[in-house]
Amino acid sequence: PEVINGRTHKATVVDLSPWVEYEFRVVASNSVGIGEPSRPSALLKTKAAVPVVAPTNVSGGGGSRSELVITWEPVPEELQNGEDFGYIVTFRPLGSTTWTKAVVASVEASKYVYRNESITPLSPFEVKVGVYNSEGEGTLSSISIVYSGEDEPQIAPVGASALSISAAEVEVSWQPIAWNRHTGRVLGYEVR
């Protein structure tokens, strides 16, 4: 803080964080130097305010068929700005105009799973995660694209052929399955 005139016995401290406990000390100074600090004041908590920091690293994906899994980095306690802190999750299918809203009342939450049989595998969704507390709703994150859960591949590899290498070995080859909404991410193949 700035230096206060020696005849002043009161100061206002600004730019403190909401809903945080502070203690204060006063130090006297003159042209010779700075004296010892006073004993700390009693702890004082600032008033609550609407949260202003949105969750970061909003992403997700994976999960089971007919699920949309949304994840985020939880907001630290010192940025929650009040009691009854929680998260607001909003999402919509890419290209839709209507947002679906869900409230996650847990302060430690970092994930929300939406289940609906009408969700097709690997469908893109626009997702935003916001915050709220007892003072009101705060900031929403920017939009992230998250894909719904996958289904097992519905297409078999084509072009399978076998070539005899030796009396005990056969080389089997096939054309890889290209990624699309019906195949998902092919993580491996099984040769039978």
Residue frames relative to the residue before (quaternion, step in Angstrom):
aa qw qx qy qz dx dy dz
P 1.0000 0.0000 0.0000 0.0000 0.00 0.00 0.00
E 0.5982 -0.5729 0.4128 0.3788 3.53 -1.20 0.41
V 0.5825 -0.5766 0.4418 0.3648 3.56 -1.27 0.47
I 0.2625 -0.7809 0.5557 0.1123 3.56 -0.92 1.01
N 0.6034 -0.5796 0.4321 0.3365 3.55 -1.09 0.85
G 0.5553 -0.6579 0.4106 0.3004 3.60 -0.98 0.86
R 0.6680 0.4814 -0.3135 0.4730 3.61 1.16 -0.36
T 0.5957 0.5507 -0.3592 0.4614 3.61 1.30 -0.05
H 0.1322 -0.8120 0.5670 0.0406 3.54 -0.95 0.92
K 0.7131 0.3394 -0.2362 0.5661 3.57 1.22 0.45
A 0.0117 0.7908 -0.6118 0.0169 3.59 -1.07 0.73
T 0.3093 -0.7154 0.5932 0.2015 3.54 -1.23 0.51
V 0.2230 -0.7643 0.5935 0.1175 3.56 -0.80 1.05
V 0.1326 -0.8172 0.5599 0.0325 3.59 -0.77 1.05
D 0.7849 0.3533 -0.2690 0.4321 3.54 -1.42 0.14
L 0.3409 0.7122 -0.5347 0.3011 3.59 0.99 0.82
S 0.5170 -0.6267 0.4806 0.3303 3.57 -1.20 0.43
P 0.5114 -0.6464 0.4632 0.3256 3.61 -1.03 0.72
W 0.8684 0.1395 -0.1057 0.4639 3.53 -1.30 0.63
V 0.5149 0.5820 -0.4375 0.4524 3.55 1.00 0.96
E 0.3968 -0.7081 0.5277 0.2505 3.59 -1.02 0.79
Y 0.0668 -0.7863 0.6143 0.0008 3.54 -0.98 0.97
E 0.0938 -0.7247 0.6689 0.1365 3.52 -1.34 0.34
F 0.2466 -0.7947 0.5467 0.0938 3.55 -1.14 0.68
R 0.1159 -0.7499 0.6465 0.0790 3.55 -1.29 0.55
V 0.2354 -0.7463 0.6044 0.1491 3.54 -1.21 0.54
V 0.1185 -0.7784 0.6150 0.0424 3.57 -1.00 0.89
A 0.2821 -0.7462 0.5790 0.1685 3.57 -0.92 0.93
S 0.0201 -0.7959 0.6051 0.0038 3.57 -1.08 0.71
N 0.0262 -0.7637 0.6439 0.0386 3.52 -1.28 0.47
S 0.7667 -0.3648 0.2401 0.4706 3.61 -1.21 -0.23
V 0.6357 0.5308 -0.3336 0.4504 3.61 1.17 -0.43
G 0.7432 -0.3561 0.2477 0.5094 3.59 1.02 -0.70
I 0.5924 -0.5493 0.4586 0.3702 3.52 -1.34 -0.40
G 0.3717 -0.7424 0.5203 0.2001 3.56 -0.93 0.97
E 0.7034 -0.4188 0.3554 0.4512 3.54 -1.34 -0.21
P 0.4896 -0.6542 0.4763 0.3246 3.63 -1.04 0.63
S 0.5644 -0.5729 0.4701 0.3636 3.53 -1.25 0.47
R 0.6133 -0.4773 0.4359 0.4540 3.55 -1.29 0.05
P 0.5815 -0.5893 0.4101 0.3827 3.61 -1.09 0.55
S 0.5018 -0.6200 0.5089 0.3238 3.54 -1.16 0.64
A 0.6308 -0.4642 0.4256 0.4532 3.55 -1.29 0.02
L 0.5759 -0.5774 0.4397 0.3763 3.57 -1.17 0.54
L 0.0553 -0.7845 0.6177 -0.0032 3.53 -0.99 0.90
K 0.2291 -0.7780 0.5720 0.1226 3.57 -0.79 1.03
T 0.4160 -0.6908 0.5331 0.2560 3.57 -0.92 0.92
K 0.6179 -0.5645 0.3995 0.3741 3.56 -1.23 0.44
A 0.5683 -0.5929 0.4536 0.3460 3.56 -1.26 0.50
A 0.0650 -0.7686 0.6351 0.0407 3.55 -1.31 0.42
V 0.6361 -0.4915 0.4131 0.4280 3.56 -1.27 0.27
P 0.4717 -0.6746 0.4697 0.3189 3.64 -0.85 0.81
V 0.2194 -0.8028 0.5461 0.0955 3.58 -1.03 0.80
V 0.6603 0.4820 -0.3107 0.4850 3.61 1.24 -0.20
A 0.2822 -0.7649 0.5612 0.1428 3.56 -0.72 1.13
P 0.6062 -0.5376 0.4228 0.4058 3.60 -1.18 0.41
T 0.3067 -0.7411 0.5704 0.1773 3.56 -1.19 0.62
N 0.8064 0.2973 -0.2193 0.4618 3.55 -1.37 0.14
V 0.1700 0.7829 -0.5720 0.1761 3.57 0.87 0.97
S 0.2108 0.7525 -0.5918 0.1975 3.56 -0.70 1.13
G 0.0359 0.8092 -0.5865 -0.0056 3.57 -1.05 -0.68
G 0.3321 0.7268 -0.5686 0.1957 3.50 -1.19 -0.66
G 0.6450 0.4871 -0.3949 0.4368 3.52 -1.30 0.07
G 0.4882 0.6573 -0.4860 0.3056 3.54 -1.12 -0.56
S 0.6348 -0.5371 0.4092 0.3757 3.52 -1.34 -0.06
R 0.7056 -0.4094 0.3519 0.4591 3.52 -1.35 0.05
S 0.8260 0.1891 -0.1819 0.4989 3.60 -1.07 0.82
E 0.6152 0.5134 -0.3697 0.4704 3.61 1.15 0.55
L 0.1536 -0.7187 0.6677 0.1184 3.50 -1.28 0.62
V 0.1164 -0.8012 0.5862 0.0277 3.58 -0.51 1.21
I 0.0677 -0.7953 0.6022 -0.0160 3.57 -0.71 1.16
T 0.0442 -0.8053 0.5912 -0.0076 3.60 -0.82 1.00
W 0.0054 -0.7815 0.6239 -0.0005 3.56 -1.29 0.43
E 0.5128 -0.5932 0.5179 0.3421 3.53 -1.37 0.23
P 0.4303 -0.7191 0.4681 0.2804 3.66 -0.60 1.03
V 0.4884 -0.6449 0.5082 0.2956 3.55 -1.20 0.63
P 0.4718 -0.6866 0.4650 0.2996 3.64 -0.79 0.95
E 0.6664 -0.5430 0.3465 0.3755 3.55 -1.17 0.67
E 0.6776 0.5126 -0.3095 0.4270 3.60 0.92 -0.84
L 0.7080 0.4134 -0.2635 0.5084 3.63 1.25 -0.17
Q 0.4857 0.6863 -0.4215 0.3397 3.60 1.28 0.13
N 0.2721 -0.8519 0.4169 0.1628 3.58 1.35 -0.33
G 0.8348 -0.0353 0.0060 0.5493 3.63 1.15 0.19
E 0.6605 -0.5094 0.3904 0.3897 3.52 -1.39 0.03
D 0.8056 0.2999 -0.2218 0.4604 3.55 -1.39 0.18
F 0.2041 0.8102 -0.5164 0.1877 3.56 1.01 0.90
G 0.1476 0.7781 -0.6021 0.1016 3.56 -1.10 0.75
Y 0.4935 -0.6601 0.4981 0.2696 3.53 -1.36 -0.07
I 0.2194 -0.7286 0.6356 0.1306 3.53 -1.23 0.67
V 0.1168 -0.7962 0.5931 0.0261 3.56 -0.63 1.17
T 0.0100 -0.7882 0.6151 -0.0162 3.58 -0.77 1.04
F 0.0771 0.7987 -0.5904 0.0872 3.56 -0.99 0.83
R 0.0103 0.7757 -0.6310 0.0006 3.54 -1.29 0.46
P 0.5682 -0.5643 0.4471 0.3985 3.59 -1.11 0.51
L 0.5774 -0.5877 0.4320 0.3668 3.58 -1.01 0.76
G 0.7801 0.2874 -0.2383 0.5020 3.57 -0.77 1.05
S 0.5900 0.5609 -0.3671 0.4501 3.60 1.25 -0.24
T 0.3796 -0.7223 0.5275 0.2366 3.59 -1.22 0.40
T 0.6814 0.4918 -0.2779 0.4655 3.60 1.23 -0.36
W 0.2638 -0.7683 0.5691 0.1274 3.56 -0.81 1.11
T 0.2555 -0.7007 0.6409 0.1816 3.57 -1.17 0.67
K 0.1589 -0.8064 0.5677 0.0467 3.57 -0.90 0.97
A 0.0123 -0.7789 0.6270 -0.0078 3.56 -1.02 0.88
V 0.2716 -0.7481 0.5852 0.1554 3.57 -1.08 0.75
V 0.1204 -0.7614 0.6353 0.0460 3.56 -0.91 1.01
A 0.2346 -0.8500 0.4628 0.0908 3.56 -0.16 1.34
S 0.5756 0.6019 -0.3815 0.4012 3.61 1.21 -0.01
V 0.4467 -0.7091 0.4858 0.2482 3.56 -0.82 1.04
E 0.7025 0.4573 -0.2643 0.4770 3.61 1.11 -0.63
A 0.4406 0.7335 -0.4429 0.2680 3.61 1.23 -0.23
S 0.0108 -0.7869 0.6170 0.0032 3.54 -1.15 0.71
K 0.7562 0.2862 -0.1636 0.5653 3.58 1.29 0.23
Y 0.0380 -0.7579 0.6508 0.0231 3.52 -1.20 0.71
V 0.1246 -0.7862 0.6027 0.0562 3.59 -0.93 0.90
Y 0.1425 -0.7719 0.6179 0.0454 3.55 -0.75 1.16
R 0.0999 -0.8001 0.5910 0.0258 3.58 -0.76 1.08
N 0.2005 0.7549 -0.6027 0.1633 3.54 -0.91 0.99
E 0.4693 -0.7154 0.4457 0.2632 3.59 -0.68 1.10
S 0.6388 0.5512 -0.3373 0.4175 3.60 1.15 -0.47
I 0.5308 0.6195 -0.4205 0.3971 3.63 1.23 -0.17
T 0.2772 -0.7548 0.5708 0.1662 3.55 -0.75 1.03
P 0.6270 -0.5667 0.3699 0.3858 3.59 -1.10 0.63
L 0.8674 0.0827 -0.0989 0.4806 3.54 -1.16 0.83
S 0.3001 0.7358 -0.5394 0.2785 3.56 0.94 0.93
P 0.3903 -0.7246 0.5113 0.2474 3.62 -0.89 0.86
F 0.0860 -0.7748 0.6259 0.0243 3.56 -1.05 0.88
E 0.3477 -0.6619 0.6135 0.2541 3.54 -1.23 0.60
V 0.0608 -0.8196 0.5686 -0.0340 3.57 -0.80 1.05
K 0.0097 0.7512 -0.6600 -0.0009 3.57 -1.14 0.79
V 0.1239 -0.7718 0.6188 0.0773 3.58 -1.08 0.72
G 0.0844 -0.8050 0.5872 0.0067 3.55 -0.84 1.04
V 0.3956 -0.7025 0.5455 0.2290 3.53 -1.36 -0.08
Y 0.0269 -0.7705 0.6354 0.0423 3.55 -1.31 0.36
N 0.0309 -0.7545 0.6509 0.0779 3.54 -1.34 0.21
S 0.7765 -0.3555 0.2330 0.4652 3.59 -1.26 -0.17
E 0.6530 0.5174 -0.3120 0.4566 3.60 1.22 -0.35
G 0.7270 -0.3916 0.2460 0.5075 3.61 1.20 -0.32
E 0.6531 -0.4959 0.4032 0.4061 3.54 -1.39 -0.14
G 0.2582 -0.7820 0.5539 0.1225 3.53 -1.04 0.87
T 0.8278 -0.2671 0.2150 0.4440 3.48 -1.27 -0.62
L 0.2983 -0.7124 0.6053 0.1926 3.56 -1.23 0.63
S 0.5191 -0.6123 0.4913 0.3380 3.55 -1.16 0.58
S 0.5884 -0.5143 0.4530 0.4290 3.55 -1.28 0.08
I 0.6295 -0.5585 0.3862 0.3777 3.59 -1.24 0.39
S 0.0906 -0.7506 0.6530 0.0434 3.54 -1.09 0.88
I 0.3487 -0.7041 0.5733 0.2324 3.57 -1.17 0.58
V 0.0077 -0.7886 0.6124 -0.0546 3.56 -0.76 1.13
Y 0.2985 -0.7664 0.5464 0.1581 3.58 -0.97 0.90
S 0.5082 -0.6386 0.4874 0.3105 3.54 -1.09 0.76
G 0.7093 -0.4765 0.3223 0.4074 3.56 -1.31 0.27
E 0.4973 -0.6631 0.4863 0.2766 3.51 -1.26 0.52
D 0.2982 -0.6725 0.6332 0.2405 3.49 -1.42 0.12
E 0.6203 -0.5062 0.3928 0.4524 3.59 -1.18 0.19
P 0.6216 -0.5552 0.3755 0.4054 3.63 -1.08 0.60
Q 0.2933 -0.7761 0.5413 0.1365 3.57 -0.95 0.96
I 0.6936 0.4219 -0.2492 0.5281 3.59 1.32 -0.12
A 0.3393 -0.7333 0.5548 0.1982 3.55 -0.94 0.90
P 0.5603 -0.5719 0.4561 0.3885 3.61 -1.13 0.52
V 0.2455 -0.7635 0.5795 0.1445 3.58 -1.13 0.65
G 0.7586 0.4084 -0.2784 0.4245 3.52 -1.33 0.22
A 0.2792 0.7702 -0.5335 0.2103 3.60 1.10 0.53
S 0.0869 0.7758 -0.6207 0.0731 3.54 -0.97 0.94
A 0.2205 -0.7664 0.5910 0.1213 3.54 -1.20 0.54
L 0.0970 -0.7783 0.6198 0.0269 3.54 -1.09 0.81
S 0.3749 -0.7266 0.5306 0.2234 3.57 -0.75 1.06
I 0.2256 -0.7872 0.5662 0.0945 3.57 -0.76 1.14
S 0.7779 -0.0996 0.1121 0.6103 3.55 0.96 -0.91
A 0.7334 -0.3932 0.3006 0.4660 3.56 -1.27 -0.20
A 0.7847 0.3008 -0.1581 0.5185 3.61 1.14 -0.51
E 0.7396 0.3843 -0.2214 0.5062 3.62 1.24 0.00
V 0.0478 -0.7500 0.6594 0.0217 3.51 -1.19 0.77
E 0.2547 -0.7467 0.5944 0.1554 3.58 -0.94 0.88
V 0.1318 -0.7847 0.6047 0.0343 3.57 -0.76 1.15
S 0.0096 0.7983 -0.6018 0.0213 3.60 -0.89 0.89
W 0.0168 -0.7762 0.6301 -0.0166 3.57 -1.27 0.50
Q 0.5327 -0.5908 0.4867 0.3610 3.54 -1.30 0.22
P 0.4644 -0.6846 0.4720 0.3047 3.62 -0.86 0.86
I 0.4692 -0.6462 0.5214 0.3008 3.54 -1.19 0.55
A 0.3760 -0.7236 0.5350 0.2209 3.57 -0.80 1.02
W 0.5369 -0.6232 0.4635 0.3294 3.56 -1.13 0.69
N 0.2510 0.7165 -0.6389 0.1244 3.53 -1.09 0.82
R 0.7317 -0.4453 0.2782 0.4348 3.57 -1.26 0.12
H 0.6837 0.4798 -0.2997 0.4610 3.61 1.14 -0.45
T 0.7274 0.4060 -0.2501 0.4934 3.59 1.14 -0.44
G 0.2822 -0.7565 0.5386 0.2407 3.58 1.06 -0.65
R 0.6717 -0.4369 0.3722 0.4684 3.52 -1.24 -0.46
V 0.2575 -0.7591 0.5783 0.1513 3.55 -0.58 1.15
L 0.2115 -0.8158 0.5326 0.0779 3.54 -0.53 1.24
G 0.7993 -0.1278 0.0908 0.5801 3.58 1.20 -0.33
Y 0.3460 -0.7089 0.5779 0.2092 3.50 -1.35 0.15
E 0.2323 -0.7385 0.6140 0.1539 3.53 -1.26 0.49
V 0.2077 -0.7780 0.5838 0.1040 3.58 -0.75 1.04
R 0.0770 -0.8041 0.5894 0.0108 3.58 -0.73 1.06
